[in-house]
């Protein structure tokens, strides 16, 4: 038997250490938490994406009494960006969340498995990595590609 070691590259920084463009994305993701419809969980997530042409698109989680119909902020935002700007890929995705007390989380949250797969597909579709900014009031995780948190990725080539 052989052991395979997988490594992730994640930076932790303060928002002020990021570029102005990245700080703007954080502000937009935080603002997007206000549009969340989180009637059941009271967990509000906002996302903002920077597209290759400089446009910013935002979105939030939208819940439903039929929980399987609920949609995460990350997927809502990416799908909206792809629908509005189909020839412009996502360069950076920022995520922020508020807890049941409507307070921003101290520690960053990361995308769920379904969202990770959608982000991976975004990278494959546009042939470039998507930088992730995962916001928490105590710091921001900076991840240069979804593959750093989805190391055993399932892509089109796996089906051939």
C-alpha positions in Angstrom: 0.0 0.0 0.0 1.2 3.5 -0.8 0.3 6.7 1.1 -0.5 9.8 -1.0 -0.1 13.1 0.8 -2.2 16.0 -0.4 -1.3 19.6 0.4 -3.3 22.8 0.4 -2.0 26.3 0.0 -4.0 28.7 2.0 -2.9 32.2 3.2 -4.4 34.0 6.1 -4.4 37.7 6.0 -6.1 40.9 7.3 -8.4 42.6 4.8 -6.2 45.7 4.7 -3.4 43.5 3.3 -5.5 42.8 0.2 -5.7 44.9 -2.9 -8.3 47.6 -3.2 -10.2 45.4 -5.7 -10.2 42.5 -3.3 -11.3 44.8 -0.4 -14.2 46.0 -2.6 -15.2 42.3 -3.2 -15.3 41.7 0.5 -17.6 44.8 1.0 -19.9 43.6 -1.8 -20.1 40.0 -0.3 -20.9 41.5 3.1 -23.6 43.7 1.5 -25.0 40.7 -0.3 -25.7 39.0 3.1 -28.5 41.5 3.4 -30.3 40.0 0.4 -30.2 36.5 1.9 -33.5 34.7 2.4 -32.5 32.5 5.4 -35.9 32.0 7.0 -35.1 28.5 8.3 -31.4 28.5 9.2 -31.0 32.3 9.9 -27.5 31.7 8.4 -27.0 34.5 5.9 -24.3 34.1 3.2 -23.3 36.6 0.6 -21.0 36.2 -2.3 -19.4 38.5 -4.8 -17.5 37.5 -8.0 -15.0 39.6 -10.0 -15.3 38.7 -13.7 -12.4 38.8 -16.2 -13.8 42.2 -17.6 -13.9 43.8 -14.2 -17.6 43.5 -13.6 -18.7 42.4 -10.1 -21.8 40.3 -9.6 -23.3 39.5 -6.2 -25.6 36.9 -4.8 -26.9 35.3 -1.5 -28.3 32.1 -0.2 -32.0 31.5 -0.8 -33.8 29.0 1.4 -37.0 27.1 0.9 -39.2 25.0 3.1 -38.3 22.1 0.8 -34.7 22.2 1.9 -33.4 20.4 -1.2 -34.6 23.4 -3.2 -32.3 25.8 -1.2 -29.5 27.4 -3.1 -26.1 28.5 -1.7 -24.8 32.1 -2.3 -21.8 30.8 -4.2 -23.8 28.9 -6.8 -26.4 31.7 -7.1 -23.7 34.2 -7.8 -21.7 32.1 -10.3 -24.8 31.1 -12.2 -26.1 34.7 -12.4 -22.7 35.9 -13.6 -22.5 33.1 -16.2 -26.1 34.0 -17.4 -25.4 37.7 -17.6 -21.8 37.5 -18.9 -21.4 34.0 -20.6 -18.1 34.9 -22.2 -16.5 36.3 -19.0 -15.1 33.9 -16.5 -14.9 34.4 -12.7 -11.5 35.6 -11.6 -12.2 35.9 -7.8 -15.0 34.7 -5.6 -15.5 36.2 -2.1 -17.8 34.7 0.6 -19.0 36.3 3.8 -21.6 35.1 6.3 -23.6 36.2 9.3 -24.7 33.9 12.1 -28.2 33.6 13.6 -27.6 36.8 15.6 -27.0 38.7 12.3 -23.3 39.1 13.2 -20.5 38.5 10.8 -18.6 35.3 11.5 -15.2 35.6 13.2 -13.7 32.7 11.2 -14.1 32.3 7.4 -16.5 29.7 6.1 -15.7 27.6 3.1 -17.9 26.5 0.2 -19.9 23.3 0.6 -19.1 20.3 -1.6 -21.7 21.2 -4.3 -20.4 24.7 -4.5 -16.8 23.5 -4.7 -17.8 21.3 -7.7 -19.4 24.3 -9.4 -16.3 26.5 -8.8 -14.1 23.7 -10.3 -16.4 23.6 -13.3 -15.9 27.4 -13.6 -12.1 26.9 -13.6 -12.4 24.1 -16.3 -14.9 26.1 -18.4 -12.8 29.3 -18.6 -9.4 27.6 -18.3 -8.1 29.6 -15.4 -8.1 29.3 -11.6 -10.7 31.1 -9.5 -9.1 32.8 -6.5 -11.2 32.5 -3.3 -11.4 35.1 -0.6 -13.1 33.6 2.5 -14.0 36.4 4.9 -14.0 36.3 8.6 -13.7 39.3 11.0 -10.5 37.8 12.4 -8.9 37.3 8.9 -9.4 36.3 5.3 -8.4 32.9 3.8 -6.9 33.5 0.4 -6.9 30.4 -1.8 -5.6 30.6 -5.4 -7.5 27.7 -6.8 -10.4 25.6 -5.8 -8.1 22.6 -6.2 -6.4 23.5 -2.9 -9.6 22.7 -1.1 -10.9 20.1 -3.5 -7.7 18.1 -4.3 -9.3 14.9 -5.7 -11.4 16.8 -8.2 -13.9 15.2 -10.6 -13.7 16.8 -14.1 -14.8 16.0 -17.6 -11.7 14.1 -18.4 -12.6 11.6 -15.7 -15.6 10.5 -17.7 -13.6 9.7 -20.9 
